[in-house]
Amino acid sequence: MTTATVIGLVAGTLTTLAWLPQVVKAFRTRSTKDFAWEWFAMFGTGVGTWLVYGFLAAAPAVIAANALTLLLLVALGALKASHSQRSR
């Protein structure tokens, strides 16, 4: 494993895990009102594009970080959709 890959994995781990407290907080408080659907669309598109890039460039650090980020984003989006349905 190259030094660049290790650095990429460390950076990806830190930036991806930075989302975990927010997702946990949203699950605990059952509040996602501060997240705009437009943000989900923009951020999700960006993360998905990075994931495609990671596969095209065969960059494991980019693939791992963005795949996990996308999973966290989907979980948060599902929670927001659930909360939106309940508040109606």
DSSP file (Angstrom, degrees, kcal/mol; ACC not computed):
  #  RESIDUE AA STRUCTURE BP1 BP2  ACC     N-H-->O    O-->H-N    N-H-->O    O-->H-N    TCO  KAPPA ALPHA  PHI   PSI    X-CA   Y-CA   Z-CA
    1    1 A M              0   0    0      0, 0.0     2,-0.1     0, 0.0     0, 0.0   0.000 360.0 360.0 360.0 132.1    0.0    0.0    0.0
    2    2 A T     >  -     0   0    0      1,-0.1     4,-2.1     4,-0.0     5,-0.2  -0.323 360.0-115.3 -78.9 162.2    1.4    3.4   -1.0
    3    3 A T  H  > S+     0   0    0      1,-0.2     4,-2.7     2,-0.2     5,-0.2   0.888 117.8  55.5 -60.7 -39.8    1.8    6.3    1.3
    4    4 A A  H  > S+     0   0    0      1,-0.2     4,-2.4     2,-0.2    -1,-0.2   0.893 107.2  49.2 -62.2 -39.5   -0.7    8.2   -0.8
    5    5 A T  H  > S+     0   0    0      2,-0.2     4,-2.6     1,-0.2    -1,-0.2   0.911 111.1  49.4 -66.1 -42.1   -3.3    5.5   -0.3
    6    6 A V  H  X S+     0   0    0     -4,-2.1     4,-2.5     2,-0.2    -2,-0.2   0.934 112.4  47.5 -62.5 -46.2   -2.7    5.4    3.5
    7    7 A I  H  X S+     0   0    0     -4,-2.7     4,-2.7     1,-0.2     5,-0.2   0.914 112.4  50.3 -60.9 -42.7   -3.1    9.2    3.6
    8    8 A G  H  X S+     0   0    0     -4,-2.4     4,-2.8    -5,-0.2    -2,-0.2   0.894 110.5  49.1 -62.5 -41.0   -6.2    9.0    1.5
    9    9 A L  H  X S+     0   0    0     -4,-2.6     4,-2.4     2,-0.2    -2,-0.2   0.897 112.4  47.7 -66.5 -40.7   -7.7    6.3    3.8
   10   10 A V  H  X S+     0   0    0     -4,-2.5     4,-2.4     2,-0.2    -2,-0.2   0.944 115.1  45.5 -64.5 -47.3   -7.0    8.3    6.9
   11   11 A A  H  X S+     0   0    0     -4,-2.7     4,-2.6     1,-0.2     5,-0.3   0.923 114.6  48.2 -62.2 -45.0   -8.5   11.5    5.4
   12   12 A G  H  X S+     0   0    0     -4,-2.8     4,-2.1    -5,-0.2     5,-0.3   0.888 110.8  51.2 -63.5 -39.9  -11.5    9.6    4.1
   13   13 A T  H  X S+     0   0    0     -4,-2.4     4,-2.7    -5,-0.2    -2,-0.2   0.932 112.7  45.6 -62.8 -46.3  -12.0    7.9    7.4
   14   14 A L  H  X S+     0   0    0     -4,-2.4     4,-1.2     1,-0.2    -2,-0.2   0.930 115.8  44.1 -65.3 -46.1  -11.9   11.2    9.3
   15   15 A T  H  < S+     0   0    0     -4,-2.6     4,-0.3    -5,-0.2    -1,-0.2   0.839 117.7  45.7 -71.7 -30.7  -14.2   13.1    7.0
   16   16 A T  H >< S+     0   0    0     -4,-2.1     3,-1.7    -5,-0.3     4,-0.4   0.933 112.1  49.0 -75.1 -47.0  -16.7   10.2    6.7
   17   17 A L  H >< S+     0   0    0     -4,-2.7     3,-0.8     1,-0.3    -2,-0.2   0.710  94.9  75.2 -67.4 -18.2  -16.8    9.5   10.4
   18   18 A A  T 3< S+     0   0    0     -4,-1.2     4,-0.4     1,-0.2    -1,-0.3   0.769  93.6  54.6 -61.5 -24.0  -17.4   13.2   11.0
   19   19 A W  T <> S+     0   0    0     -3,-1.7     4,-2.2    -4,-0.3     3,-0.4   0.729  88.2  79.7 -79.8 -23.0  -20.9   12.6    9.8
   20   20 A L  H <> S+     0   0    0     -3,-0.8     4,-2.7    -4,-0.4     5,-0.2   0.892  89.1  51.0 -57.7 -46.4  -21.6    9.8   12.3
   21   21 A P  H  > S+     0   0    0      0, 0.0     4,-2.5     0, 0.0    -1,-0.2   0.880 111.0  50.5 -59.5 -35.1  -22.4   12.0   15.3
   22   22 A Q  H  > S+     0   0    0     -4,-0.4     4,-2.3    -3,-0.4    -2,-0.2   0.911 111.5  46.6 -68.2 -41.9  -24.9   14.0   13.2
   23   23 A V  H  X S+     0   0    0     -4,-2.2     4,-2.1     2,-0.2    -1,-0.2   0.924 113.9  48.3 -65.6 -44.1  -26.6   10.8   12.0
   24   24 A V  H  X S+     0   0    0     -4,-2.7     4,-2.6     1,-0.2    -2,-0.2   0.914 111.4  50.6 -61.9 -43.5  -26.7    9.5   15.6
   25   25 A K  H  X S+     0   0    0     -4,-2.5     4,-3.1    -5,-0.2     5,-0.3   0.911 109.0  51.1 -61.7 -42.6  -28.1   12.8   16.9
   26   26 A A  H  X>S+     0   0    0     -4,-2.3     4,-1.4     1,-0.2     5,-0.6   0.892 111.8  47.4 -63.2 -39.2  -30.8   12.8   14.2
   27   27 A F  H  <5S+     0   0    0     -4,-2.1    -2,-0.2     2,-0.2    -1,-0.2   0.915 116.3  44.2 -66.2 -42.6  -31.8    9.3   15.2
   28   28 A R  H  <5S+     0   0    0     -4,-2.6    -2,-0.2     1,-0.2    -3,-0.2   0.929 123.4  33.5 -69.4 -45.8  -31.9   10.1   18.9
   29   29 A T  H  <5S-     0   0    0     -4,-3.1    -1,-0.2    -5,-0.2    -2,-0.2   0.640  95.1-138.0 -85.8 -14.0  -33.7   13.5   18.7
   30   30 A R  T  <5 +     0   0    0     -4,-1.4     2,-0.5    -5,-0.3    -3,-0.2   0.855  61.7 129.4  56.1  36.1  -35.8   12.4   15.7
   31   31 A S      < +     0   0    0     -5,-0.6    -1,-0.2    -6,-0.3    -2,-0.2  -0.973  17.4 146.7-126.3 120.3  -35.1   15.8   14.3
   32   32 A T    >   +     0   0    0     -2,-0.5     3,-1.9    48,-0.1    -1,-0.1   0.133  37.6 116.8-130.4  16.3  -33.9   16.4   10.7
   33   33 A K  T 3   +     0   0    0      1,-0.3    -1,-0.0    50,-0.0    -2,-0.0   0.741  69.1  63.1 -63.1 -23.2  -35.7   19.7   10.0
   34   34 A D  T 3  S+     0   0    0      2,-0.1     2,-0.6    -3,-0.0    -1,-0.3   0.560  86.1  86.5 -79.2  -6.8  -32.4   21.6    9.6
   35   35 A F  S <  S-     0   0    0     -3,-1.9     2,-0.3     4,-0.0    -3,-0.1  -0.850  72.0-147.3 -96.8 119.7  -31.5   19.4    6.6
   36   36 A A     >  -     0   0    0     -2,-0.6     4,-1.9     1,-0.1     3,-0.4  -0.617  16.1-131.0 -84.1 143.5  -32.8   20.8    3.3
   37   37 A W  H  > S+     0   0    0     -2,-0.3     4,-2.3     1,-0.2     5,-0.1   0.842 110.2  59.5 -60.1 -32.9  -33.8   18.3    0.6
   38   38 A E  H  > S+     0   0    0      2,-0.2     4,-2.6     1,-0.2    -1,-0.2   0.882 103.2  51.5 -63.1 -37.5  -31.8   20.5   -1.8
   39   39 A W  H  > S+     0   0    0     -3,-0.4     4,-3.2     2,-0.2     5,-0.4   0.932 108.1  51.2 -64.2 -45.4  -28.7   19.8    0.3
   40   40 A F  H  X S+     0   0    0     -4,-1.9     4,-2.6     1,-0.2     5,-0.3   0.922 112.1  47.7 -56.0 -44.6  -29.3   16.1    0.2
   41   41 A A  H  X S+     0   0    0     -4,-2.3     4,-2.0     2,-0.2    -2,-0.2   0.936 116.8  41.4 -64.0 -47.1  -29.6   16.3   -3.6
   42   42 A M  H  X S+     0   0    0     -4,-2.6     4,-2.2     2,-0.2    -2,-0.2   0.946 119.7  42.5 -67.5 -48.5  -26.4   18.3   -4.1
   43   43 A F  H  X S+     0   0    0     -4,-3.2     4,-2.8    -5,-0.2     5,-0.2   0.916 114.9  50.7 -66.2 -42.7  -24.3   16.5   -1.5
   44   44 A G  H  X S+     0   0    0     -4,-2.6     4,-2.7    -5,-0.4    -1,-0.2   0.892 110.3  49.5 -62.0 -40.7  -25.6   13.1   -2.7
   45   45 A T  H  X S+     0   0    0     -4,-2.0     4,-2.3    -5,-0.3    -1,-0.2   0.913 112.4  48.3 -64.4 -41.9  -24.8   13.9   -6.3
   46   46 A G  H  X S+     0   0    0     -4,-2.2     4,-2.3     2,-0.2    -2,-0.2   0.929 113.5  45.7 -63.2 -46.0  -21.3   15.0   -5.3
   47   47 A V  H  X S+     0   0    0     -4,-2.8     4,-2.2     2,-0.2    -2,-0.2   0.911 113.2  50.5 -64.6 -42.5  -20.6   12.0   -3.2
   48   48 A G  H  X S+     0   0    0     -4,-2.7     4,-2.2    -5,-0.2    -1,-0.2   0.888 110.1  50.3 -62.2 -39.0  -22.0    9.7   -5.9
   49   49 A T  H  X S+     0   0    0     -4,-2.3     4,-2.6     2,-0.2    -1,-0.2   0.902 109.4  50.5 -66.8 -40.8  -19.8   11.4   -8.5
   50   50 A W  H  X S+     0   0    0     -4,-2.3     4,-2.7     2,-0.2    -2,-0.2   0.882 108.8  53.3 -62.2 -37.3  -16.7   10.9   -6.2
   51   51 A L  H  X S+     0   0    0     -4,-2.2     4,-2.0     2,-0.2    -2,-0.2   0.925 109.3  47.3 -64.1 -44.4  -17.6    7.3   -5.9
   52   52 A V  H  X S+     0   0    0     -4,-2.2     4,-2.7     1,-0.2     5,-0.2   0.930 112.1  51.0 -60.7 -45.3  -17.7    6.9   -9.7
   53   53 A Y  H  X S+     0   0    0     -4,-2.6     4,-2.9     1,-0.2    -2,-0.2   0.920 106.8  54.6 -57.4 -44.2  -14.4    8.7   -9.9
   54   54 A G  H  X>S+     0   0    0     -4,-2.7     5,-2.7     1,-0.2     4,-0.5   0.898 110.8  45.0 -58.3 -42.0  -12.9    6.3   -7.3
   55   55 A F  H ><5S+     0   0    0     -4,-2.0     3,-0.7     3,-0.2    -1,-0.2   0.926 114.5  48.2 -67.7 -43.6  -13.9    3.3   -9.4
   56   56 A L  H 3<5S+     0   0    0     -4,-2.7    -2,-0.2     1,-0.2    -1,-0.2   0.870 118.6  40.1 -64.1 -36.4  -12.7    4.8  -12.6
   57   57 A A  H 3<5S-     0   0    0     -4,-2.9    -1,-0.2    -5,-0.2    -2,-0.2   0.460 106.5-127.0 -90.7  -1.8   -9.4    5.8  -11.0
   58   58 A A  T <<5 +     0   0    0     -3,-0.7    -3,-0.2    -4,-0.5    -4,-0.1   0.939  53.1 157.8  52.4  50.6   -9.1    2.5   -9.1
   59   59 A A     >< -     0   0    0     -5,-2.7     4,-2.4    -6,-0.2     3,-0.4  -0.860  27.3-169.4-109.6  97.7   -8.6    4.6   -5.9
   60   60 A P  H  > S+     0   0    0      0, 0.0     4,-2.8     0, 0.0     5,-0.3   0.835  85.5  54.9 -58.2 -35.5   -9.6    2.5   -2.9
   61   61 A A  H  > S+     0   0    0      2,-0.2     4,-2.1     1,-0.2     5,-0.2   0.914 110.9  44.9 -65.0 -41.7   -9.5    5.4   -0.4
   62   62 A V  H  > S+     0   0    0     -3,-0.4     4,-2.0     2,-0.2     5,-0.2   0.902 115.0  48.7 -68.6 -41.2  -11.9    7.4   -2.6
   63   63 A I  H  X S+     0   0    0     -4,-2.4     4,-2.4    -9,-0.2     5,-0.2   0.957 114.0  44.7 -63.2 -51.7  -14.2    4.4   -3.0
   64   64 A A  H  X S+     0   0    0     -4,-2.8     4,-2.1     1,-0.2     5,-0.2   0.932 115.4  46.2 -61.6 -49.0  -14.3    3.4    0.7
   65   65 A A  H  X S+     0   0    0     -4,-2.1     4,-2.2    -5,-0.3    -1,-0.2   0.921 117.6  41.9 -62.6 -45.1  -14.8    6.9    2.0
   66   66 A N  H  X S+     0   0    0     -4,-2.0     4,-2.3    -5,-0.2    -1,-0.2   0.817 111.2  54.7 -77.6 -29.5  -17.5    7.9   -0.5
   67   67 A A  H  X S+     0   0    0     -4,-2.4     4,-1.9    -5,-0.2    -1,-0.2   0.932 113.3  43.2 -65.3 -44.8  -19.4    4.6   -0.3
   68   68 A L  H  X S+     0   0    0     -4,-2.1     4,-2.4    -5,-0.2    -2,-0.2   0.908 113.4  51.3 -67.3 -41.6  -19.6    4.9    3.5
   69   69 A T  H  X S+     0   0    0     -4,-2.2     4,-2.5    -5,-0.2    -1,-0.2   0.908 109.0  51.6 -60.6 -41.4  -20.6    8.6    3.3
   70   70 A L  H  X S+     0   0    0     -4,-2.3     4,-2.5     2,-0.2    -1,-0.2   0.892 108.5  51.2 -64.0 -39.0  -23.3    7.7    0.8
   71   71 A L  H  X S+     0   0    0     -4,-1.9     4,-2.3     2,-0.2    -2,-0.2   0.920 111.3  47.3 -62.6 -43.8  -24.7    5.0    3.1
   72   72 A L  H  X S+     0   0    0     -4,-2.4     4,-2.4     2,-0.2    -2,-0.2   0.892 112.1  50.6 -63.6 -39.2  -24.8    7.6    6.0
   73   73 A L  H  X S+     0   0    0     -4,-2.5     4,-2.6     2,-0.2    -2,-0.2   0.897 109.7  49.6 -66.0 -40.9  -26.5   10.1    3.7
   74   74 A V  H  X S+     0   0    0     -4,-2.5     4,-2.6     2,-0.2    -2,-0.2   0.912 111.0  50.3 -64.1 -42.1  -29.1    7.5    2.6
   75   75 A A  H  X S+     0   0    0     -4,-2.3     4,-2.1     2,-0.2    -2,-0.2   0.921 112.8  45.9 -61.6 -44.0  -29.8    6.7    6.3
   76   76 A L  H  X S+     0   0    0     -4,-2.4     4,-2.4     2,-0.2    -2,-0.2   0.891 112.7  50.7 -66.4 -39.8  -30.2   10.3    7.1
   77   77 A G  H  X S+     0   0    0     -4,-2.6     4,-2.6     2,-0.2    -2,-0.2   0.890 109.5  50.4 -64.8 -39.9  -32.4   10.9    4.1
   78   78 A A  H  X S+     0   0    0     -4,-2.6     4,-2.4     2,-0.2    -2,-0.2   0.898 110.8  49.7 -64.4 -40.0  -34.6    7.9    5.1
   79   79 A L  H  X S+     0   0    0     -4,-2.1     4,-2.5     2,-0.2    -2,-0.2   0.911 111.1  49.0 -64.2 -42.3  -34.9    9.3    8.6
   80   80 A K  H  X S+     0   0    0     -4,-2.4     4,-2.6     2,-0.2    -2,-0.2   0.917 111.2  49.7 -63.8 -42.6  -35.8   12.8    7.2
   81   81 A A  H  X S+     0   0    0     -4,-2.6     4,-2.1     2,-0.2    -2,-0.2   0.909 111.3  49.7 -61.8 -41.6  -38.4   11.2    4.9
   82   82 A S  H  X S+     0   0    0     -4,-2.4     4,-1.9     1,-0.2    -2,-0.2   0.913 112.2  47.2 -63.0 -43.3  -39.9    9.3    7.8
   83   83 A H  H  X S+     0   0    0     -4,-2.5     4,-1.9     1,-0.2    -2,-0.2   0.877 109.7  53.7 -66.6 -37.8  -40.0   12.4    9.9
   84   84 A S  H  X S+     0   0    0     -4,-2.6     4,-0.5     1,-0.2    -1,-0.2   0.894 108.9  49.3 -63.4 -39.8  -41.7   14.3    7.1
   85   85 A Q  H >< S+     0   0    0     -4,-2.1     3,-0.8     1,-0.2    -1,-0.2   0.898 111.3  48.9 -66.0 -41.3  -44.4   11.7    6.8
   86   86 A R  H 3< S+     0   0    0     -4,-1.9    -1,-0.2     1,-0.2    -2,-0.2   0.835 105.9  56.5 -68.9 -33.1  -45.1   11.7   10.5
   87   87 A S  H 3<        0   0    0     -4,-1.9    -1,-0.2     1,-0.3    -2,-0.2   0.593 360.0 360.0 -78.6  -8.4  -45.3   15.5   10.7
   88   88 A R    <<        0   0    0     -3,-0.8    -1,-0.3    -4,-0.5    -2,-0.1   0.468 360.0 360.0 -81.6 360.0  -48.1   15.6    8.1
